[in-house]
Amino acid sequence: MKRRIFLLGIVLLVGFAWLVAGPAAYAAEPIVIGVPTSLGFLEGKESHKAVQMAVSEINANGGVMVGGEKRPFKVVAADLRDAAAGVPVPEALLGLEKLILEQKPIAIVVGPFRSEALLAGMDIFAKYKMPMLGTVAMSPATEAKIKKDPEKYKYVFRVSLNVIYWVKLLAGTNATLKQEFGFDKVYIMNQDVAWARGTAGGMEKKVYPGLKMEVVGHDQFPTGFSDFSSALMKAKGKGAGVLFTCFDMPESGVLVKQWKSLRVPGLIAGFISPMAGEAAWDTFDGKIGGLMNAIFELGNIPSQKYAPARNFYNKYKKTYGKGIQSGHGPAPSYESVYILKEAIERANSLDPDAIVAEIEKTDRKGVMGRIRFDEGHQVVYGTDPAETAVGAFFQWTDDGKRKIVYPKSLAEGEIVLPSWVKKR
């Protein structure tokens, strides 16, 4: 009798403990993903949200199958502040190393915002054998380091486009502008940061000479600068048909307002971060019609002609209450989580070398198009989403819509010149 009472007591005690702790007490150990980037900047903030959305989807479907069990992903983030003016790279990298040591992630996604920080951080990823799927920093110098020492730097991948593919996107768009409107003079304006300097330099030294388009002026601006009227007046005076812009700082939105108020008779065609999202129309009082802006990766804008991009964008908008506002980062950040999941499942292991070997084999239909890596661990970009990942150019219409105009495979309409810009 006493034995029965004792056993009943044990059963009741265990049952009570289960009720208090809940099923989570017996859940599989989470697989930690680190998101160290500049969380205070638009691209960093929305890329983090895209990662969280992908993780929620995967966890809702049971998680990641590894070692014979399903395990959930868990996201831990750190604000590196590497995109902020005046923050030195070593300070940003302290935050990166702190996250790795304290949170012990199995992999990093998004990663450093500035290329300067990513390049310096490659030794940290190598030191800790930490797979990293970057989605913001763009300098192709990372691929050069990987090709030079593939064993040491094999842990670093880029899912977003790099400066080389970015310049190819720009070259195709500028060739279209010259062909359709006769524009043969260009004025370059860019932010004084690595990716923008690299882009502007590539355009000035290689692309525009190849297109037989004359660069009539070139100005660089420090991060935080907010008065572009002098450069715009120079562009106007020199008869530039194209105003090539390259900025990711919030203040760069002022450039478009000044372009309109000064009625500079050239078409802005480049990248101005605050102009990328659908909210820009209201933010800038509907005074941005005619502007052409790049979207670095499809999916950061919905596409009428490619359903995965449209579905991702709409899901993001439904999840967070508004659409993606940045042109660069969120779509490849979302893809990175699925790339990592599939690599872990193929490897059936959390060993970093095994994961890296499987990431290299990635070939999937994603929200940006077909996702594959080259030998420098860079996703391949082109103009056909059936074959490569794709970036795009859109134009703001006078009624506040974003219309994709390049590449042709995704174009939703023709380029229309603002009333004060004339065909040459």
C-alpha positions as CSV (number, residue, x, y, z in Angstrom):
1,M,0.0,0.0,0.0
2,K,2.8,2.4,1.0
3,R,4.6,1.5,-2.2
4,R,1.5,2.3,-4.3
5,I,1.1,5.7,-2.5
6,F,4.8,6.4,-3.2
7,L,4.6,5.6,-6.9
8,L,1.4,7.6,-7.2
9,G,3.2,10.5,-5.6
10,I,6.1,10.3,-8.1
11,V,3.6,10.3,-11.0
12,L,1.8,13.3,-9.7
13,L,5.0,15.1,-9.0
14,V,6.3,14.5,-12.6
15,G,2.9,15.5,-14.0
16,F,2.9,18.7,-12.0
17,A,6.5,19.6,-13.1
18,W,5.5,19.0,-16.8
19,L,2.5,21.3,-16.4
20,V,4.6,24.0,-14.8
21,A,7.5,23.8,-17.2
22,G,5.4,23.0,-20.3
23,P,6.4,21.1,-23.4
24,A,9.2,23.6,-24.1
25,A,11.2,22.1,-21.3
26,Y,11.6,19.0,-23.4
27,A,12.0,20.7,-26.8
28,A,15.1,20.1,-28.8
29,E,18.0,22.5,-28.3
30,P,17.8,25.5,-30.6
31,I,20.4,26.1,-33.4
32,V,21.6,29.6,-32.9
33,I,22.0,32.0,-35.9
34,G,23.9,35.2,-35.3
35,V,22.9,38.5,-36.9
36,P,25.6,41.1,-36.3
37,T,25.2,44.2,-38.4
38,S,24.2,47.9,-38.2
39,L,20.8,47.4,-36.8
40,G,20.1,51.1,-36.6
41,F,20.3,51.5,-40.3
42,L,17.4,50.7,-42.6
43,E,19.1,47.9,-44.5
44,G,20.4,46.3,-41.3
45,K,17.0,46.6,-39.5
46,E,15.0,45.1,-42.4
47,S,17.5,42.4,-43.1
48,H,17.2,41.3,-39.4
49,K,13.4,41.3,-39.8
50,A,13.7,39.2,-43.0
51,V,15.8,36.7,-41.1
52,Q,13.3,36.5,-38.3
53,M,10.5,35.9,-40.8
54,A,12.4,33.0,-42.4
55,V,13.1,31.5,-39.0
56,S,9.5,31.7,-38.0
57,E,8.4,29.9,-41.1
58,I,11.0,27.2,-40.7
59,N,10.2,26.7,-37.0
60,A,6.4,26.6,-37.7
61,N,7.2,23.7,-40.0
62,G,9.1,21.8,-37.3
63,G,12.6,23.3,-37.6
64,V,15.8,21.8,-39.1
65,M,16.3,18.0,-39.4
66,V,19.8,17.1,-38.1
67,G,21.0,14.1,-36.2
68,G,17.7,12.4,-36.5
69,E,15.7,15.1,-34.8
70,K,14.0,18.4,-35.7
71,R,15.6,21.4,-34.0
72,P,14.4,25.1,-34.1
73,F,16.4,28.0,-35.2
74,K,17.0,30.8,-32.7
75,V,18.1,34.3,-33.8
76,V,20.5,36.5,-31.7
77,A,21.4,39.9,-33.0
78,A,24.1,42.5,-32.2
79,D,24.3,46.1,-33.4
80,L,27.9,46.5,-34.7
81,R,27.2,50.2,-35.6
82,D,29.8,49.8,-38.4
83,A,27.8,51.9,-40.8
84,A,27.6,54.9,-38.4
85,A,29.9,57.8,-39.0
86,G,32.9,57.9,-36.8
87,V,32.7,54.3,-35.6
88,P,36.2,52.7,-36.1
89,V,36.3,49.2,-37.6
90,P,38.1,47.6,-34.6
91,E,35.3,48.8,-32.3
92,A,32.7,47.2,-34.6
93,L,34.6,44.0,-34.7
94,L,34.7,43.8,-30.9
95,G,30.9,43.4,-31.1
96,L,31.2,40.7,-33.7
97,E,33.6,38.7,-31.6
98,K,31.6,39.2,-28.5
99,L,28.5,37.7,-30.1
100,I,30.4,34.7,-31.4
101,L,32.0,34.0,-28.0
102,E,28.9,34.6,-25.8
103,Q,26.0,33.4,-28.0
104,K,27.9,30.6,-29.8
105,P,26.0,30.7,-33.0
106,I,26.4,27.9,-35.5
107,A,26.5,30.5,-38.4
108,I,26.3,34.2,-39.1
109,V,23.9,35.8,-41.6
110,V,23.7,39.4,-42.8
111,G,27.1,40.2,-41.2
112,P,29.0,43.5,-41.2
113,F,27.4,46.4,-43.0
114,R,30.5,48.1,-44.4
115,S,33.0,46.3,-46.6
116,E,35.8,47.7,-44.5
117,A,34.4,45.8,-41.5
118,L,33.7,42.6,-43.4
119,L,37.2,42.5,-44.9
120,A,38.8,42.9,-41.4
121,G,36.3,40.5,-40.0
122,M,37.2,37.7,-42.3
123,D,40.0,36.7,-40.0
124,I,37.6,36.4,-37.1
125,F,35.3,34.1,-39.1
126,A,38.4,32.0,-40.0
127,K,39.6,31.9,-36.4
128,Y,36.3,30.6,-35.1
129,K,35.4,28.5,-38.2
130,M,32.2,30.4,-38.4
131,P,30.1,30.1,-41.6
132,M,29.0,33.6,-42.7
133,L,26.3,34.4,-45.3
134,G,26.8,38.1,-46.0
135,T,24.0,40.2,-47.4
136,V,25.0,43.9,-47.2
137,A,28.7,44.6,-47.6
138,M,29.6,44.5,-51.3
139,S,33.4,44.8,-52.0
140,P,34.7,42.1,-54.3
141,A,37.9,42.1,-52.3
142,T,36.4,39.4,-50.1
143,E,36.2,37.0,-53.1
144,A,39.8,37.9,-54.0
145,K,40.9,36.8,-50.4
146,I,38.9,33.6,-50.7
147,K,40.4,32.7,-54.0
148,K,43.9,33.5,-52.7
149,D,43.5,31.4,-49.5
150,P,40.4,29.2,-49.9
151,E,41.1,26.9,-47.0
152,K,41.4,29.8,-44.5
153,Y,38.6,32.0,-45.8
154,K,36.1,29.3,-47.0
155,Y,33.6,30.2,-44.3
156,V,32.7,33.5,-45.9
157,F,29.9,33.7,-48.5
158,R,28.0,36.6,-50.1
159,V,24.3,36.2,-51.0
160,S,23.7,39.8,-52.0
161,L,25.2,41.2,-55.2
162,N,28.7,42.6,-55.1
163,V,30.1,45.7,-56.7
164,I,31.0,43.8,-59.9
165,Y,27.5,42.6,-60.5
166,W,26.1,46.0,-59.3
167,V,28.2,47.7,-62.0
168,K,26.9,45.3,-64.6
169,L,23.4,46.2,-63.6
170,L,24.2,49.8,-63.9
171,A,26.0,49.3,-67.3
172,G,22.9,47.6,-68.8
173,T,20.7,50.4,-67.5
174,N,22.9,53.2,-68.8
175,A,23.3,51.5,-72.2
176,T,19.5,51.5,-72.4
177,L,19.3,55.3,-71.5
178,K,21.8,56.1,-74.2
179,Q,20.1,54.0,-76.8
180,E,16.6,55.3,-76.0
181,F,17.3,59.0,-75.2
182,G,20.7,59.8,-76.7
183,F,22.2,60.7,-73.3
184,D,26.0,60.8,-73.7
185,K,27.1,63.0,-70.8
186,V,27.2,61.9,-67.2
187,Y,27.8,63.6,-63.8
188,I,28.7,61.2,-61.0
189,M,27.8,61.8,-57.3
190,N,28.7,59.3,-54.7
191,Q,29.1,58.7,-50.9
192,D,32.6,58.4,-49.7
193,V,32.5,54.8,-48.6
194,A,34.1,51.7,-50.0
195,W,31.3,50.2,-52.0
196,A,30.2,53.6,-53.5
197,R,33.8,54.6,-54.3
198,G,34.3,51.2,-56.0
199,T,31.1,51.6,-58.0
200,A,31.7,55.1,-59.1
201,G,35.3,54.3,-60.0
202,G,34.3,51.3,-62.0
203,M,31.7,53.4,-63.9
204,E,34.1,56.3,-64.6
205,K,37.1,54.2,-65.7
206,K,35.5,51.3,-67.4
207,V,31.8,51.4,-68.0
208,Y,31.2,54.9,-69.3
209,P,34.2,54.9,-71.7
210,G,33.0,51.5,-73.0
211,L,29.5,53.0,-73.6
212,K,31.1,56.2,-75.2
213,M,29.5,58.3,-72.5
214,E,31.5,61.3,-71.3
215,V,31.9,61.9,-67.5
216,V,31.7,65.7,-67.2
217,G,32.1,65.8,-63.4
218,H,32.5,63.7,-60.3
219,D,31.9,64.6,-56.7
220,Q,32.2,62.5,-53.5
221,F,30.4,63.4,-50.2
222,P,31.1,62.3,-46.7
223,T,28.5,60.3,-44.8
224,G,26.0,62.7,-43.2
225,F,26.4,65.4,-45.9
226,S,23.0,67.0,-46.9
227,D,23.4,69.8,-49.4
228,F,24.0,68.7,-53.0
229,S,23.0,72.0,-54.7
230,S,26.5,72.9,-55.8
231,A,27.1,69.6,-57.5
232,L,23.7,69.7,-59.1
233,M,24.3,73.2,-60.5
234,K,27.6,72.0,-62.0
235,A,25.8,69.0,-63.6
236,K,23.2,71.4,-65.0
237,G,25.9,73.7,-66.4
238,K,27.8,70.9,-68.1
239,G,24.7,69.4,-69.8
240,A,24.7,66.0,-68.1
241,G,21.9,63.8,-69.4
242,V,22.4,61.3,-66.6
243,L,23.1,62.0,-63.0
244,F,24.6,58.9,-61.6
245,T,24.1,58.6,-57.8
246,C,25.4,56.1,-55.3
247,F,24.4,56.6,-51.7
248,D,23.1,54.6,-48.7
249,M,22.9,57.4,-46.1
250,P,19.5,58.8,-45.0
251,E,20.5,62.4,-45.9
252,S,20.8,61.5,-49.6
253,G,17.1,61.9,-50.0
254,V,17.7,65.7,-50.0
255,L,19.5,65.3,-53.3
256,V,16.3,64.4,-55.1
257,K,14.3,67.3,-53.6
258,Q,17.1,69.7,-54.8
259,W,17.2,68.0,-58.2
260,K,13.5,68.8,-58.6
261,S,13.5,72.3,-57.2
262,L,16.5,73.3,-59.4
263,R,15.0,71.5,-62.4
264,V,18.3,69.9,-63.4
265,P,17.7,68.6,-67.0
266,G,19.3,65.2,-66.4
267,L,17.7,61.9,-65.3
268,I,18.8,60.6,-61.9
269,A,19.7,56.9,-62.4
270,G,21.6,55.2,-59.6
271,F,20.9,54.3,-56.0
272,I,19.7,56.6,-53.3
273,S,18.7,54.4,-50.3
274,P,15.8,56.5,-49.0
275,M,14.1,56.4,-52.4
276,A,14.0,52.6,-52.7
277,G,10.9,51.8,-50.7
278,E,7.2,52.4,-51.3
279,A,7.0,54.8,-48.3
280,A,9.4,57.3,-50.1
281,W,6.5,58.8,-52.0
282,D,4.8,60.1,-48.8
283,T,8.1,60.8,-47.0
284,F,9.1,63.2,-49.8
285,D,5.7,64.7,-50.5
286,G,5.2,63.0,-53.8
287,K,8.1,65.0,-55.3
288,I,10.1,62.1,-56.7
289,G,8.3,61.2,-59.9
290,G,10.7,60.4,-62.7
291,L,13.6,59.2,-60.5
292,M,15.1,55.9,-61.5
293,N,16.5,53.9,-58.6
294,A,18.1,50.5,-58.3
295,I,16.9,47.5,-56.4
296,F,20.0,45.5,-55.7
297,E,18.1,42.2,-55.3
298,L,14.7,41.2,-56.6
299,G,12.3,40.5,-53.8
300,N,13.1,43.9,-52.2
301,I,10.5,45.0,-54.7
302,P,7.6,42.9,-55.8
303,S,7.6,41.7,-59.4
304,Q,4.6,41.2,-61.7
305,K,6.7,38.7,-63.7
306,Y,8.4,36.6,-60.9
307,A,6.1,35.1,-58.3
308,P,8.6,34.1,-55.6
309,A,9.7,37.8,-55.3
310,R,6.1,39.0,-55.2
311,N,5.1,36.4,-52.6
312,F,8.1,37.2,-50.4
313,Y,7.4,40.9,-50.5
314,N,3.7,40.5,-49.7
315,K,4.5,38.1,-46.9
316,Y,6.9,40.6,-45.4
317,K,4.4,43.4,-45.7
318,K,1.7,41.3,-44.1
319,T,4.0,40.3,-41.3
320,Y,5.4,43.7,-40.4
321,G,2.6,46.0,-41.5
322,K,4.5,47.8,-44.3
323,G,6.5,46.8,-47.3
324,I,10.3,46.7,-47.5
325,Q,11.8,50.1,-47.7
326,S,15.4,49.3,-48.5
327,G,16.7,48.3,-51.9
328,H,19.5,46.1,-50.6
329,G,19.7,43.3,-48.0
330,P,16.3,41.9,-46.9
331,A,15.7,39.4,-49.8
332,P,19.1,37.8,-49.6
333,S,18.9,37.8,-45.8
334,Y,15.7,35.8,-46.0
335,E,17.3,33.4,-48.6
336,S,20.4,32.9,-46.4
337,V,18.3,31.2,-43.7
338,Y,16.9,28.7,-46.1
339,I,20.4,28.2,-47.7
340,L,21.7,27.4,-44.2
341,K,18.8,25.1,-43.3
342,E,19.3,23.1,-46.5
343,A,23.0,22.9,-46.0
344,I,22.7,21.6,-42.5
345,E,20.1,19.0,-43.5
346,R,22.3,17.8,-46.4
347,A,25.3,17.6,-44.2
348,N,23.3,16.1,-41.4
349,S,25.7,17.9,-39.1
350,L,26.5,21.1,-37.4
351,D,30.2,20.8,-38.1
352,P,31.2,24.1,-39.8
353,D,33.4,22.5,-42.4
354,A,30.5,20.1,-43.4
355,I,28.1,23.0,-43.5
356,V,30.4,25.1,-45.7
357,A,30.9,22.1,-48.1
358,E,27.1,21.9,-48.5
359,I,26.6,25.7,-48.8
360,E,29.0,25.6,-51.8
361,K,26.6,23.1,-53.5
362,T,23.5,25.4,-53.2
363,D,21.3,25.5,-56.2
364,R,17.8,26.7,-55.4
365,K,14.9,28.8,-56.8
366,G,14.8,31.7,-54.4
367,V,13.1,35.1,-54.1
368,M,15.9,36.8,-56.1
369,G,16.0,34.1,-58.8
370,R,18.2,31.0,-59.1
371,I,20.7,30.9,-56.2
372,R,24.2,29.4,-56.9
373,F,27.7,30.3,-55.6
374,D,30.8,30.8,-57.8
375,E,34.3,29.8,-56.7
376,G,34.7,33.1,-54.7
377,H,31.6,32.2,-52.7
378,Q,29.6,35.0,-54.5
379,V,26.0,34.3,-55.6
380,V,25.9,34.6,-59.4
381,Y,23.8,37.6,-60.7
382,G,22.4,38.3,-64.2
383,T,19.2,39.3,-66.0
384,D,17.1,36.1,-66.1
385,P,15.7,34.9,-62.8
386,A,15.4,31.4,-64.2
387,E,19.2,31.2,-64.5
388,T,20.7,33.6,-61.9
389,A,19.8,35.9,-59.1
390,V,18.6,39.3,-60.4
391,G,18.8,43.0,-59.5
392,A,16.5,45.6,-61.1
393,F,15.9,49.2,-61.9
394,F,12.5,50.8,-61.3
395,Q,11.2,54.3,-62.0
396,W,8.8,56.3,-59.8
397,T,5.7,57.2,-61.8
398,D,4.0,60.6,-61.3
399,D,1.1,58.8,-59.5
400,G,3.4,57.3,-56.9
401,K,4.0,53.8,-58.2
402,R,7.3,51.9,-58.6
403,K,7.5,50.4,-62.1
404,I,10.3,48.0,-62.9
405,V,11.9,49.1,-66.2
406,Y,15.1,47.0,-66.3
407,P,16.0,44.2,-67.1
408,K,13.7,43.4,-70.0
409,S,12.8,40.0,-68.6
410,L,11.1,41.8,-65.7
411,A,10.1,45.2,-67.2
412,E,6.6,46.3,-66.4
413,G,6.7,49.4,-68.6
414,E,8.9,51.9,-70.5
415,I,11.2,54.6,-69.1
416,V,9.4,58.0,-69.1
417,L,11.4,61.3,-68.9
418,P,10.3,64.0,-66.4
419,S,8.9,67.1,-68.2
420,W,12.0,69.2,-67.7
421,V,14.4,66.4,-69.0
422,K,14.5,66.3,-72.8
423,K,15.7,63.6,-75.2
424,R,19.0,64.5,-76.8
